[in-house]
């Protein structure tokens, strides 16, 4: 229960706070440390055995996180809320969504039908895809920042309040579905490991 609350509520709050200091690519990569710590602490807390595959997984997570930290983007985009909405509604983004949903559907189908080891691999890919597509939170935060603009500015909040911007809620919901779906898929995959 504590882990679920931490993963679903506390982790996103810390990630949102971290976005003020770093790019989303680096913040989301560092979120993989949750899996690393779960694997490392499981023997101490749950009396689970660390297998060779789990140690390899920890090593790969560490390597990937360090890789993104060193070679990831080091500049933040300063898009306004309107620019984010335009970007997320562009033709390129729609093409991305089509391929993303096709991939998610295919990975889900393979995950549910594949034999044990292959199924875990597909579940891991599906969970990683969902967890890696929580980028709408940046758009939601940009829309919320409309309150920093003068009321007569084109980037000002709708009716003077960021809480009346419906797009913010949609982007936040998409982020929660992606993050929560990722955790659910990974938990179900690990349950059968």
Beta strands, then each sheet from edge to edge (+ up, - down):
end
